[in-house]
Amino acid sequence: MSCTQTIADYALRSIGIGERLLPKGDMTLCEHFTLIGSGLIWNLYYGVLALFFGFFLANAIAVAKASANPWARKPAEWFVFVFRGSPLFIQFFLAYETFVLLPRAGIDIPLGFMTITVATSWLSKAWAGALIVLFLNTAAYSGEIFYGALRSIPKGDIEAADAYGMSGWSRFRRVMWPTMMRLAWPAYTNEAIFLFHATTLVYFSGFPAFQQKGDALYYATYFAAKTFNPFVAYPVIAAYFILLTLAIIGLFGMVNRHLNRHLPKERRSRIRLRPQIIR
């Protein structure tokens, strides 16, 4: 089988499009790259959606933690404490066991004049349950990052906004939030990288891969088990994630330059890739 045919058969294998049977016998390097790259679609799915929805929840958590109202501050503090204080691996298992214990037929919600049945079986699927865990986890870490940046806003900026007659939502939207983003963005970039790396833990969690539609690590482990050689499949998946990391750094770097566009060049913070060779 040529490499072109392999790509046509397995490029979208992880989402159920293409050849149903996994390769057997002598496995080529092209099959390694194609199938592991196909599994990366799920890692991108988890990472992109968790980061997108987690960003909005993280902003709400940061504002709630900075609030003087204990009814808003305390739940935000406990949410951050629980998800930052427990391992992500354990969160996956607890979430899966919780979702499995829910009634398979759904939960009945009586409304008086009628009863609505809310389906729950989909929560035990990896595409939903694992995504929820990653979303809540990154929201907790990002919320703490944004909270620290919110507390670090120079008082002069707030006083200047007050002098212009800004208050409440207008002051937060036009002065505080942009400054908070500018201060938090380098650390938030690291959180985005860690999140995409953490998507590989879905393979080890209780959420099963149905019909062999797994993520990148699922296929890398398959190749390593069949060939008894981990020094091909795992370096391939590592190379994919290195490229993904470079893409994140480039994309977030553009946002960082936009956030700091009003500052002199010598004061602009830069996001750079600095591999730590010797610790």
Accessible surface in RSA format (square Angstrom, percent):
REM  Atomic radii and reference values for relative SASA: ProtOr
REM  Chains: A
REM  Algorithm: Lee & Richards
REM  Probe-radius: 1.40
REM  Slices: 20
REM RES _ NUM      All-atoms   Total-Side   Main-Chain    Non-polar    All polar
REM                ABS   REL    ABS   REL    ABS   REL    ABS   REL    ABS   REL
RES MET A   1   152.85  79.2  66.70  44.1  86.15 205.1  81.67  69.4  71.19  94.3
RES SER A   2    70.21  59.3  53.41  71.3  16.80  38.7  52.01 110.8  18.20  25.5
RES CYS A   3    64.40  48.7  54.87  61.2   9.53  22.4  33.50  84.9  30.89  33.3
RES THR A   4   107.52  76.5 104.27 105.7   3.25   7.7  69.71  93.6  37.81  57.2
RES GLN A   5    85.57  47.8  83.83  61.3   1.74   4.1  23.40  49.8  62.17  47.2
RES THR A   6     2.76   2.0   2.76   2.8   0.00   0.0   0.00   0.0   2.76   4.2
RES ILE A   7    87.22  49.6  87.06  64.9   0.17   0.4  87.06  62.7   0.17   0.5
RES ALA A   8    75.61  69.5  39.90  61.6  35.71  81.2  51.42  72.4  24.19  64.1
RES ASP A   9    26.19  18.3  25.01  24.9   1.17   2.8   1.20   2.8  24.99  24.9
RES TYR A  10    10.35   4.8  10.35   5.9   0.00   0.0   0.33   0.2  10.02  12.4
RES ALA A  11    36.31  33.4  30.11  46.5   6.20  14.1  31.68  44.6   4.64  12.3
RES LEU A  12    76.82  42.8  74.84  53.5   1.98   5.0  74.84  52.6   1.98   5.3
RES ARG A  13    11.14   4.7  11.14   5.7   0.00   0.0   3.19   4.4   7.94   4.8
RES SER A  14     0.00   0.0   0.00   0.0   0.00   0.0   0.00   0.0   0.00   0.0
RES ILE A  15    70.84  40.3  48.84  36.4  22.00  53.0  51.02  36.7  19.82  53.8
RES GLY A  16    42.44  52.3   0.00   N/A  42.44  52.3  10.48  28.8  31.96  71.6
RES ILE A  17    98.90  56.3  94.78  70.6   4.12   9.9  97.79  70.4   1.11   3.0
RES GLY A  18    44.54  54.9   0.00   N/A  44.54  54.9  20.74  56.9  23.80  53.3
RES GLU A  19    68.97  39.6  61.94  46.9   7.03  16.7  13.62  26.4  55.34  45.2
RES ARG A  20   199.02  83.6 189.42  96.6   9.60  22.9  72.61  99.2 126.41  76.6
RES LEU A  21   126.64  70.5 125.75  90.0   0.89   2.2 126.45  88.8   0.18   0.5
RES LEU A  22    10.13   5.6   2.73   1.9   7.41  18.6   2.73   1.9   7.41  19.9
RES PRO A  23    10.31   7.5   3.34   3.0   6.97  25.3  10.31   8.5   0.00   0.0
RES LYS A  24   146.42  71.4 121.14  74.3  25.28  60.2  92.47  83.2  53.95  57.5
RES GLY A  25    63.49  78.3   0.00   N/A  63.49  78.3  42.21 115.8  21.29  47.7
RES ASP A  26   144.23 101.0 120.31 119.8  23.91  56.5  40.16  94.5 104.07 103.8
RES MET A  27    28.03  14.5   2.80   1.9  25.23  60.1   3.27   2.8  24.76  32.8
RES THR A  28    69.27  49.3  62.37  63.2   6.89  16.4  66.47  89.3   2.80   4.2
RES LEU A  29   104.87  58.4  95.68  68.5   9.19  23.1  96.72  67.9   8.15  21.9
RES CYS A  30    25.43  19.2  16.31  18.2   9.13  21.5  20.25  51.3   5.19   5.6
RES GLU A  31    17.62  10.1  17.62  13.3   0.00   0.0   0.00   0.0  17.62  14.4
RES HIS A  32     6.06   3.3   6.06   4.2   0.00   0.0   5.25   5.4   0.81   0.9
RES PHE A  33    83.21  41.6  82.95  51.4   0.26   0.7  83.10  50.4   0.11   0.3
RES THR A  34    15.78  11.2   5.93   6.0   9.85  23.5  10.72  14.4   5.06   7.7
RES LEU A  35     0.00   0.0   0.00   0.0   0.00   0.0   0.00   0.0   0.00   0.0
RES ILE A  36     0.00   0.0   0.00   0.0   0.00   0.0   0.00   0.0   0.00   0.0
RES GLY A  37    19.19  23.7   0.00   N/A  19.19  23.7  10.00  27.5   9.19  20.6
RES SER A  38     2.77   2.3   0.00   0.0   2.77   6.4   1.23   2.6   1.54   2.2
RES GLY A  39     0.00   0.0   0.00   N/A   0.00   0.0   0.00   0.0   0.00   0.0
RES LEU A  40    19.92  11.1  19.92  14.3   0.00   0.0  19.92  14.0   0.00   0.0
RES ILE A  41    55.81  31.8  54.38  40.5   1.44   3.5  54.53  39.3   1.28   3.5
RES TRP A  42    49.81  20.0  49.80  24.1   0.01   0.0  49.81  26.6   0.00   0.0
RES ASN A  43     0.00   0.0   0.00   0.0   0.00   0.0   0.00   0.0   0.00   0.0
RES LEU A  44    65.36  36.4  64.93  46.5   0.43   1.1  65.19  45.8   0.17   0.5
RES TYR A  45    60.40  28.2  51.36  29.2   9.04  23.5  52.33  39.3   8.08  10.0
RES TYR A  46     7.60   3.5   7.60   4.3   0.00   0.0   0.41   0.3   7.19   8.9
RES GLY A  47     0.00   0.0   0.00   N/A   0.00   0.0   0.00   0.0   0.00   0.0
RES VAL A  48    80.17  52.8  77.37  70.0   2.80   6.7  78.92  68.6   1.25   3.4
RES LEU A  49    55.34  30.8  55.34  39.6   0.00   0.0  55.34  38.9   0.00   0.0
RES ALA A  50     0.12   0.1   0.00   0.0   0.12   0.3   0.12   0.2   0.00   0.0
RES LEU A  51    23.39  13.0  22.50  16.1   0.89   2.2  22.62  15.9   0.78   2.1
RES PHE A  52   110.33  55.2 102.77  63.7   7.57  19.7 109.99  66.7   0.35   1.0
RES PHE A  53   101.41  50.7  97.97  60.7   3.44   8.9  98.55  59.7   2.86   8.2
RES GLY A  54     1.06   1.3   0.00   N/A   1.06   1.3   1.06   2.9   0.00   0.0
RES PHE A  55    39.41  19.7  38.76  24.0   0.66   1.7  38.81  23.5   0.61   1.7
RES PHE A  56   117.84  59.0 110.68  68.6   7.16  18.6 111.75  67.8   6.09  17.4
RES LEU A  57    55.58  31.0  50.77  36.3   4.81  12.1  54.59  38.3   0.99   2.7
RES ALA A  58     0.00   0.0   0.00   0.0   0.00   0.0   0.00   0.0   0.00   0.0
RES ASN A  59    19.05  13.1  18.85  18.2   0.20   0.5  17.97  43.2   1.09   1.1
RES ALA A  60    57.33  52.7  44.76  69.1  12.57  28.6  53.26  75.0   4.08  10.8
RES ILE A  61    10.89   6.2   9.57   7.1   1.32   3.2  10.88   7.8   0.02   0.0
RES ALA A  62     0.00   0.0   0.00   0.0   0.00   0.0   0.00   0.0   0.00   0.0
RES VAL A  63    65.75  43.3  64.21  58.1   1.54   3.7  64.30  55.9   1.44   3.9
RES ALA A  64    22.50  20.7  18.99  29.3   3.51   8.0  22.30  31.4   0.20   0.5
RES LYS A  65    25.32  12.4  21.77  13.4   3.56   8.5   4.09   3.7  21.24  22.6
RES ALA A  66    46.40  42.7  13.94  21.5  32.46  73.8  18.34  25.8  28.07  74.3
RES SER A  67    34.11  28.8  22.61  30.2  11.49  26.5  18.22  38.8  15.88  22.3
RES ALA A  68    96.90  89.1  68.77 106.1  28.14  64.0  76.51 107.7  20.40  54.0
RES ASN A  69    77.35  53.3  70.48  68.1   6.87  16.5  23.91  57.5  53.44  51.7
RES PRO A  70    66.55  48.5  65.01  59.3   1.53   5.6  65.27  53.9   1.28   7.9
RES TRP A  71   217.51  87.3 202.12  97.8  15.39  36.1 177.48  94.6  40.03  64.9
RES ALA A  72    38.00  34.9  28.25  43.6   9.75  22.2  35.92  50.6   2.08   5.5
RES ARG A  73    60.44  25.4  60.44  30.8   0.00   0.0  16.46  22.5  43.97  26.6
RES LYS A  74   101.40  49.5 101.38  62.2   0.02   0.0  54.60  49.1  46.80  49.8
RES PRO A  75    79.75  58.1  67.54  61.6  12.21  44.4  75.36  62.2   4.39  27.3
RES ALA A  76     8.15   7.5   2.63   4.1   5.52  12.6   7.44  10.5   0.71   1.9
RES GLU A  77    54.36  31.2  49.64  37.6   4.72  11.2  19.05  36.9  35.30  28.8
RES TRP A  78   155.83  62.5 154.85  74.9   0.99   2.3 132.96  70.9  22.87  37.1
RES PHE A  79    47.41  23.7  40.30  25.0   7.10  18.5  46.75  28.3   0.66   1.9
RES VAL A  80     4.56   3.0   4.56   4.1   0.00   0.0   4.56   4.0   0.00   0.0
RES PHE A  81   132.59  66.3 126.54  78.4   6.04  15.7 132.04  80.1   0.54   1.6
RES VAL A  82    78.94  51.9  74.25  67.2   4.69  11.3  78.71  68.4   0.23   0.6
RES PHE A  83    35.15  17.6  35.10  21.7   0.05   0.1  35.11  21.3   0.04   0.1
RES ARG A  84   107.06  45.0  86.90  44.3  20.16  48.0   7.40  10.1  99.66  60.4
RES GLY A  85    61.34  75.6   0.00   N/A  61.34  75.6  27.11  74.4  34.22  76.6
RES SER A  86    35.70  30.2  29.15  38.9   6.55  15.1  30.24  64.4   5.46   7.6
RES PRO A  87    82.29  60.0  70.31  64.1  11.97  43.5  81.70  67.4   0.59   3.7
RES LEU A  88    26.00  14.5  18.92  13.5   7.08  17.8  18.92  13.3   7.08  19.0
RES PHE A  89    77.98  39.0  76.97  47.7   1.00   2.6  76.97  46.7   1.00   2.9
RES ILE A  90    78.29  44.6  78.29  58.3   0.00   0.0  78.29  56.4   0.00   0.0
RES GLN A  91    15.45   8.6  11.43   8.4   4.02   9.6  13.60  28.9   1.86   1.4
RES PHE A  92     0.00   0.0   0.00   0.0   0.00   0.0   0.00   0.0   0.00   0.0
RES PHE A  93    74.66  37.4  74.52  46.2   0.13   0.3  74.66  45.3   0.00   0.0
RES LEU A  94   114.97  64.0 113.83  81.4   1.14   2.9 114.28  80.3   0.69   1.9
RES ALA A  95    18.06  16.6  10.89  16.8   7.17  16.3  17.46  24.6   0.61   1.6
RES TYR A  96    46.69  21.8  46.69  26.6   0.00   0.0  16.64  12.5  30.05  37.0
RES GLU A  97    89.61  51.4  89.61  67.8   0.00   0.0  35.11  67.9  54.51  44.5
RES THR A  98    75.56  53.7  73.58  74.6   1.98   4.7  50.11  67.3  25.45  38.5
RES PHE A  99    29.52  14.8  28.32  17.5   1.20   3.1  28.32  17.2   1.20   3.4
RES VAL A 100    55.28  36.4  48.06  43.5   7.22  17.4  48.06  41.8   7.22  19.6
RES LEU A 101   148.13  82.5 120.40  86.1  27.73  69.7 123.46  86.7  24.67  66.4
RES LEU A 102    46.35  25.8  42.55  30.4   3.80   9.5  43.28  30.4   3.07   8.3
RES PRO A 103    71.21  51.9  60.06  54.7  11.15  40.5  71.21  58.8   0.00   0.0
RES ARG A 104   139.64  58.6 121.39  61.9  18.25  43.5  70.01  95.7  69.63  42.2
RES ALA A 105    94.17  86.6  65.09 100.4  29.09  66.2  77.20 108.7  16.97  45.0
RES GLY A 106     9.45  11.7   0.00   N/A   9.45  11.7   0.00   0.0   9.45  21.2
RES ILE A 107    71.73  40.8  69.58  51.8   2.14   5.2  71.73  51.7   0.00   0.0
RES ASP A 108    91.78  64.3  72.83  72.5  18.94  44.8  18.34  43.2  73.44  73.2
RES ILE A 109    76.32  43.4  75.62  56.3   0.70   1.7  76.32  55.0   0.00   0.0
RES PRO A 110   103.50  75.4  86.22  78.6  17.29  62.8  86.22  71.2  17.29 107.4
RES LEU A 111    80.32  44.7  56.51  40.4  23.81  59.9  64.07  45.0  16.25  43.7
RES GLY A 112    81.42 100.4   0.00   N/A  81.42 100.4  42.98 117.9  38.44  86.1
RES PHE A 113   171.13  85.6 128.93  79.9  42.20 109.8 140.42  85.1  30.71  87.9
RES MET A 114    98.52  51.0  85.88  56.8  12.64  30.1  76.15  64.7  22.37  29.6
RES THR A 115    79.27  56.4  53.73  54.5  25.54  60.9  28.45  38.2  50.82  76.8
RES ILE A 116    76.94  43.8  73.73  54.9   3.21   7.7  76.94  55.4   0.00   0.0
RES THR A 117    77.20  54.9  51.26  52.0  25.94  61.8  31.91  42.9  45.29  68.5
RES VAL A 118    66.74  43.9  62.91  57.0   3.84   9.2  66.74  58.0   0.00   0.0
RES ALA A 119    60.15  55.3  51.45  79.4   8.70  19.8  53.65  75.6   6.49  17.2
RES THR A 120     6.31   4.5   5.34   5.4   0.97   2.3   4.44   6.0   1.87   2.8
RES SER A 121    39.28  33.2  38.12  50.9   1.17   2.7  12.08  25.7  27.20  38.1
RES TRP A 122   104.80  42.1 103.44  50.1   1.35   3.2  96.77  51.6   8.02  13.0
RES LEU A 123    24.80  13.8  24.80  17.7   0.00   0.0  24.80  17.4   0.00   0.0
RES SER A 124     9.65   8.2   8.72  11.6   0.93   2.1   3.92   8.3   5.73   8.0
RES LYS A 125    59.67  29.1  59.67  36.6   0.00   0.0  38.68  34.8  21.00  22.4
RES ALA A 126    14.60  13.4  12.82  19.8   1.78   4.0  12.82  18.1   1.78   4.7
RES TRP A 127   113.47  45.5 111.81  54.1   1.65   3.9  98.62  52.6  14.85  24.1
RES ALA A 128     3.94   3.6   1.17   1.8   2.77   6.3   3.82   5.4   0.12   0.3
RES GLY A 129     0.00   0.0   0.00   N/A   0.00   0.0   0.00   0.0   0.00   0.0
RES ALA A 130     0.00   0.0   0.00   0.0   0.00   0.0   0.00   0.0   0.00   0.0
RES LEU A 131    25.23  14.1  25.23  18.1   0.00   0.0  25.23  17.7   0.00   0.0
RES ILE A 132    53.56  30.5  52.87  39.4   0.70   1.7  53.56  38.6   0.00   0.0
RES VAL A 133     5.99   3.9   5.46   4.9   0.53   1.3   5.99   5.2   0.00   0.0
RES LEU A 134     0.34   0.2   0.34   0.2   0.00   0.0   0.34   0.2   0.00   0.0
RES PHE A 135    50.01  25.0  50.01  31.0   0.00   0.0  50.01  30.3   0.00   0.0
RES LEU A 136    45.93  25.6  45.93  32.9   0.00   0.0  45.93  32.3   0.00   0.0
RES ASN A 137    14.53  10.0  14.53  14.0   0.00   0.0   0.11   0.3  14.42  13.9
RES THR A 138     1.56   1.1   1.56   1.6   0.00   0.0   1.35   1.8   0.21   0.3
RES ALA A 139     0.00   0.0   0.00   0.0   0.00   0.0   0.00   0.0   0.00   0.0
RES ALA A 140     0.00   0.0   0.00   0.0   0.00   0.0   0.00   0.0   0.00   0.0
RES TYR A 141    78.08  36.5  76.83  43.7   1.25   3.3  48.69  36.6  29.38  36.2
RES SER A 142     1.54   1.3   1.54   2.0   0.00   0.0   0.38   0.8   1.15   1.6
RES GLY A 143     0.00   0.0   0.00   N/A   0.00   0.0   0.00   0.0   0.00   0.0
RES GLU A 144    46.79  26.9  43.23  32.7   3.56   8.5  15.29  29.6  31.50  25.7
RES ILE A 145    43.05  24.5  32.93  24.5  10.12  24.4  39.92  28.7   3.13   8.5
RES PHE A 146     0.00   0.0   0.00   0.0   0.00   0.0   0.00   0.0   0.00   0.0
RES TYR A 147    38.50  18.0  38.50  21.9   0.00   0.0  20.00  15.0  18.50  22.8
RES GLY A 148    32.56  40.2   0.00   N/A  32.56  40.2  31.10  85.3   1.46   3.3
RES ALA A 149     8.25   7.6   2.13   3.3   6.12  13.9   6.26   8.8   1.99   5.3
RES LEU A 150    17.69   9.9   9.60   6.9   8.09  20.3   9.60   6.7   8.09  21.8
RES ARG A 151   163.14  68.5 132.50  67.5  30.63  72.9  36.82  50.3 126.32  76.6
RES SER A 152    70.85  59.9  48.80  65.1  22.05  50.8  29.55  62.9  41.29  57.9
RES ILE A 153    10.95   6.2   0.78   0.6  10.16  24.5   0.78   0.6  10.16  27.6
RES PRO A 154    65.75  47.9  54.93  50.1  10.81  39.3  65.75  54.3   0.00   0.0
RES LYS A 155   163.86  79.9 158.70  97.4   5.15  12.3 101.13  91.0  62.73  66.8
RES GLY A 156    43.61  53.8   0.00   N/A  43.61  53.8  32.04  87.9  11.58  25.9
RES ASP A 157    49.76  34.9  44.18  44.0   5.58  13.2   9.73  22.9  40.03  39.9
RES ILE A 158    44.38  25.3  44.38  33.1   0.00   0.0  44.38  32.0   0.00   0.0
RES GLU A 159   111.25  63.9 105.19  79.6   6.06  14.4  41.05  79.4  70.20  57.3
RES ALA A 160    49.08  45.1  41.53  64.1   7.55  17.2  48.47  68.3   0.61   1.6
RES ALA A 161     3.09   2.8   0.00   0.0   3.09   7.0   2.47   3.5   0.62   1.7
RES ASP A 162    71.53  50.1  53.71  53.5  17.82  42.1  29.12  68.5  42.41  42.3
RES ALA A 163    89.83  82.6  45.37  70.0  44.46 101.1  58.36  82.2  31.47  83.4
RES TYR A 164   180.58  84.3 147.89  84.1  32.69  85.1 105.98  79.6  74.60  92.0
RES GLY A 165    64.41  79.4   0.00   N/A  64.41  79.4  35.82  98.3  28.60  64.0
RES MET A 166    38.07  19.7  31.58  20.9   6.48  15.4  34.77  29.6   3.29   4.4
RES SER A 167    79.71  67.4  70.87  94.6   8.83  20.4  36.85  78.5  42.86  60.0
RES GLY A 168    49.09  60.5   0.00   N/A  49.09  60.5  42.05 115.4   7.04  15.8
RES TRP A 169   175.60  70.5 162.74  78.8  12.85  30.2 149.27  79.6  26.32  42.7
RES SER A 170    40.03  33.8  37.72  50.3   2.31   5.3  28.25  60.1  11.78  16.5
RES ARG A 171    63.56  26.7  63.56  32.4   0.00   0.0   0.04   0.0  63.53  38.5
RES PHE A 172    35.03  17.5  35.03  21.7   0.00   0.0  35.03  21.2   0.00   0.0
RES ARG A 173   124.95  52.5 118.12  60.2   6.83  16.3  40.26  55.0  84.69  51.3
RES ARG A 174   142.40  59.8 116.94  59.6  25.46  60.6  18.55  25.4 123.85  75.1
RES VAL A 175    28.87  19.0  25.20  22.8   3.67   8.8  28.42  24.7   0.45   1.2
RES MET A 176    31.82  16.5  31.82  21.1   0.00   0.0  27.60  23.5   4.22   5.6
RES TRP A 177    85.56  34.3  85.56  41.4   0.00   0.0  80.12  42.7   5.43   8.8
RES PRO A 178    49.24  35.9  46.37  42.3   2.87  10.4  47.03  38.8   2.21  13.7
RES THR A 179    14.41  10.3  12.71  12.9   1.70   4.1   1.50   2.0  12.92  19.5
RES MET A 180     0.00   0.0   0.00   0.0   0.00   0.0   0.00   0.0   0.00   0.0
RES MET A 181     2.10   1.1   2.10   1.4   0.00   0.0   1.75   1.5   0.35   0.5
RES ARG A 182    39.08  16.4  36.24  18.5   2.84   6.8   2.05   2.8  37.03  22.4
RES LEU A 183    68.97  38.4  44.45  31.8  24.52  61.6  47.52  33.4  21.45  57.7
RES ALA A 184     2.94   2.7   0.00   0.0   2.94   6.7   2.94   4.1   0.00   0.0
RES TRP A 185    21.91   8.8  21.91  10.6   0.00   0.0  21.91  11.7   0.00   0.0
RES PRO A 186    45.81  33.4  41.58  37.9   4.23  15.4  42.34  35.0   3.47  21.6
RES ALA A 187    45.19  41.6  39.14  60.4   6.05  13.8  42.38  59.7   2.81   7.4
RES TYR A 188     5.39   2.5   5.39   3.1   0.00   0.0   2.87   2.2   2.52   3.1
RES THR A 189     1.71   1.2   1.71   1.7   0.00   0.0   1.71   2.3   0.00   0.0
RES ASN A 190    78.02  53.8  77.68  75.1   0.34   0.8   6.72  16.2  71.30  68.9
RES GLU A 191    16.71   9.6  15.04  11.4   1.67   4.0   1.81   3.5  14.91  12.2
RES ALA A 192     0.00   0.0   0.00   0.0   0.00   0.0   0.00   0.0   0.00   0.0
RES ILE A 193    18.79  10.7  18.70  13.9   0.09   0.2  18.79  13.5   0.00   0.0
RES PHE A 194   128.96  64.5 125.26  77.6   3.70   9.6 126.13  76.5   2.83   8.1
RES LEU A 195     4.97   2.8   2.85   2.0   2.13   5.4   4.97   3.5   0.00   0.0
RES PHE A 196    10.25   5.1  10.25   6.4   0.00   0.0  10.25   6.2   0.00   0.0
RES HIS A 197    75.00  41.0  69.04  48.0   5.96  15.2  52.89  54.5  22.11  25.7
RES ALA A 198    19.51  17.9  13.73  21.2   5.78  13.1  19.33  27.2   0.18   0.5
RES THR A 199     0.00   0.0   0.00   0.0   0.00   0.0   0.00   0.0   0.00   0.0
RES THR A 200    28.80  20.5  28.79  29.2   0.01   0.0  12.74  17.1  16.05  24.3
RES LEU A 201    54.88  30.6  54.88  39.3   0.00   0.0  54.88  38.5   0.00   0.0
RES VAL A 202     8.14   5.4   7.77   7.0   0.37   0.9   7.77   6.7   0.37   1.0
RES TYR A 203    72.41  33.8  49.28  28.0  23.13  60.2  30.57  23.0  41.85  51.6
RES PHE A 204   107.46  53.8  92.39  57.2  15.08  39.2  97.28  59.0  10.19  29.2
RES SER A 205    12.33  10.4   0.00   0.0  12.33  28.4   0.00   0.0  12.33  17.3
RES GLY A 206    22.03  27.2   0.00   N/A  22.03  27.2  13.07  35.9   8.96  20.1
RES PHE A 207     7.77   3.9   0.00   0.0   7.77  20.2   0.09   0.1   7.68  22.0
RES PRO A 208    52.61  38.3  41.47  37.8  11.14  40.5  51.19  42.3   1.42   8.8
RES ALA A 209    44.18  40.6  15.23  23.5  28.95  65.8  19.88  28.0  24.30  64.4
RES PHE A 210   105.81  52.9  99.22  61.5   6.59  17.2 102.27  62.0   3.54  10.1
RES GLN A 211   132.46  74.1 105.11  76.8  27.35  65.1  49.82 106.0  82.64  62.7
RES GLN A 212    76.44  42.7  74.36  54.3   2.08   5.0  19.55  41.6  56.89  43.1
RES LYS A 213    71.63  34.9  61.69  37.9   9.94  23.7  24.07  21.7  47.56  50.7
RES GLY A 214     4.04   5.0   0.00   N/A   4.04   5.0   4.04  11.1   0.00   0.0
RES ASP A 215     8.08   5.7   4.74   4.7   3.34   7.9   3.67   8.6   4.41   4.4
RES ALA A 216     0.00   0.0   0.00   0.0   0.00   0.0   0.00   0.0   0.00   0.0
RES LEU A 217    21.32  11.9  21.32  15.3   0.00   0.0  21.32  15.0   0.00   0.0
RES TYR A 218    45.50  21.2  43.65  24.8   1.85   4.8  27.38  20.6  18.12  22.3
RES TYR A 219     0.00   0.0   0.00   0.0   0.00   0.0   0.00   0.0   0.00   0.0
RES ALA A 220     0.00   0.0   0.00   0.0   0.00   0.0   0.00   0.0   0.00   0.0
RES THR A 221    34.47  24.5  34.45  34.9   0.02   0.1  32.50  43.7   1.96   3.0
RES TYR A 222    32.47  15.2  25.97  14.8   6.50  16.9  31.83  23.9   0.64   0.8
RES PHE A 223     0.03   0.0   0.00   0.0   0.03   0.1   0.03   0.0   0.00   0.0
RES ALA A 224    13.31  12.2   8.54  13.2   4.77  10.9   8.58  12.1   4.73  12.5
RES ALA A 225    63.88  58.7  43.98  67.9  19.90  45.3  54.87  77.3   9.00  23.9
RES LYS A 226   106.79  52.1  84.85  52.1  21.94  52.2  36.18  32.6  70.62  75.2
RES THR A 227    48.92  34.8  24.69  25.0  24.23  57.7  30.53  41.0  18.39  27.8
RES PHE A 228   180.58  90.3 150.98  93.5  29.61  77.0 156.56  94.9  24.02  68.8
RES ASN A 229    56.62  39.0  55.51  53.6   1.11   2.7  15.63  37.6  40.99  39.6
RES PRO A 230    54.02  39.4  52.37  47.7   1.66   6.0  52.37  43.2   1.66  10.3
RES PHE A 231   166.36  83.2 150.66  93.3  15.70  40.9 150.78  91.4  15.58  44.6
RES VAL A 232    46.58  30.6  43.04  39.0   3.54   8.5  46.13  40.1   0.45   1.2
RES ALA A 233     0.09   0.1   0.09   0.1   0.00   0.0   0.09   0.1   0.00   0.0
RES TYR A 234    78.59  36.7  76.04  43.3   2.55   6.6  58.28  43.8  20.31  25.0
RES PRO A 235    67.61  49.3  57.01  52.0  10.59  38.5  62.86  51.9   4.75  29.5
RES VAL A 236     7.83   5.2   6.27   5.7   1.56   3.8   7.70   6.7   0.13   0.3
RES ILE A 237    13.94   7.9  13.94  10.4   0.00   0.0  13.94  10.0   0.00   0.0
RES ALA A 238    49.20  45.2  41.42  63.9   7.78  17.7  49.01  69.0   0.19   0.5
RES ALA A 239    41.68  38.3  37.89  58.5   3.80   8.6  40.87  57.6   0.82   2.2
RES TYR A 240    49.60  23.2  47.76  27.2   1.84   4.8  32.38  24.3  17.22  21.2
RES PHE A 241    18.85   9.4  18.73  11.6   0.12   0.3  18.73  11.4   0.12   0.3
RES ILE A 242   105.94  60.3 104.60  77.9   1.34   3.2 105.86  76.2   0.07   0.2
RES LEU A 243   112.82  62.8 107.40  76.8   5.41  13.6 107.61  75.6   5.21  14.0
RES LEU A 244    24.36  13.6  19.84  14.2   4.51  11.3  23.78  16.7   0.57   1.5
RES THR A 245    19.38  13.8  19.34  19.6   0.04   0.1  16.59  22.3   2.79   4.2
RES LEU A 246    77.61  43.2  68.95  49.3   8.66  21.8  69.48  48.8   8.12  21.9
RES ALA A 247    61.35  56.4  44.57  68.8  16.78  38.2  56.80  80.0   4.55  12.1
RES ILE A 248    10.84   6.2   9.70   7.2   1.14   2.8  10.78   7.8   0.06   0.2
RES ILE A 249    23.89  13.6  22.81  17.0   1.08   2.6  22.81  16.4   1.08   2.9
RES GLY A 250    38.18  47.1   0.00   N/A  38.18  47.1  36.09  99.0   2.08   4.7
RES LEU A 251   102.59  57.1 100.26  71.7   2.33   5.9 101.05  71.0   1.54   4.1
RES PHE A 252    16.70   8.4  16.70  10.3   0.00   0.0  16.70  10.1   0.00   0.0
RES GLY A 253     6.32   7.8   0.00   N/A   6.32   7.8   5.95  16.3   0.37   0.8
RES MET A 254   105.21  54.5  97.62  64.6   7.59  18.1  57.44  48.8  47.76  63.3
RES VAL A 255    53.08  34.9  50.33  45.6   2.75   6.6  53.02  46.1   0.06   0.2
RES ASN A 256     1.73   1.2   1.73   1.7   0.00   0.0   0.00   0.0   1.73   1.7
RES ARG A 257   149.73  62.9 144.05  73.4   5.67  13.5  71.61  97.9  78.12  47.3
RES HIS A 258   105.28  57.5  99.86  69.4   5.42  13.9  66.27  68.3  39.01  45.4
RES LEU A 259    31.67  17.6  24.88  17.8   6.79  17.1  25.94  18.2   5.73  15.4
RES ASN A 260     1.81   1.2   1.81   1.8   0.00   0.0   0.57   1.4   1.24   1.2
RES ARG A 261   141.24  59.3 126.93  64.7  14.31  34.1  46.29  63.3  94.95  57.5
RES HIS A 262   125.53  68.6  89.12  61.9  36.41  93.1  79.11  81.5  46.42  54.0
RES LEU A 263    16.70   9.3  13.82   9.9   2.88   7.2  14.42  10.1   2.27   6.1
RES PRO A 264    63.86  46.5  50.95  46.4  12.90  46.9  63.23  52.2   0.63   3.9
RES LYS A 265   154.58  75.4 146.05  89.6   8.53  20.3  88.65  79.8  65.92  70.2
RES GLU A 266   149.71  85.9 108.18  81.8  41.52  98.9  69.06 133.6  80.65  65.8
RES ARG A 267   158.58  66.6 133.41  68.0  25.17  59.9  48.47  66.2 110.11  66.7
RES ARG A 268    87.35  36.7  74.22  37.8  13.13  31.3  15.34  21.0  72.01  43.6
RES SER A 269    46.31  39.1  34.99  46.7  11.32  26.1  42.52  90.5   3.79   5.3
RES ARG A 270   157.93  66.3 128.93  65.7  29.00  69.0  40.07  54.8 117.85  71.4
RES ILE A 271    35.53  20.2  11.60   8.6  23.94  57.7  14.86  10.7  20.68  56.1
RES ARG A 272   129.24  54.3 103.47  52.7  25.77  61.4  40.84  55.8  88.40  53.6
RES LEU A 273    92.57  51.6  67.42  48.2  25.16  63.2  68.33  48.0  24.24  65.2
RES ARG A 274   178.32  74.9 151.83  77.4  26.48  63.1  67.46  92.2 110.85  67.2
RES PRO A 275    92.70  67.6  67.48  61.5  25.22  91.7  77.08  63.6  15.63  97.1
RES GLN A 276   136.80  76.5 100.19  73.2  36.62  87.2  35.86  76.3 100.94  76.6
RES ILE A 277   152.64  86.9 120.57  89.8  32.07  77.3 123.55  89.0  29.09  78.9
RES ILE A 278   154.43  87.9 131.66  98.1  22.77  54.9 134.36  96.8  20.07  54.5
RES ARG A 279   252.00 105.8 191.00  97.4  61.00 145.2  86.39 118.1 165.60 100.4
END  Absolute sums over single chains surface
CHAIN  1 A    16165.0      13476.7       2688.2      11041.9       5123.1
END  Absolute sums over all chains
TOTAL         16165.0      13476.7       2688.2      11041.9       5123.1
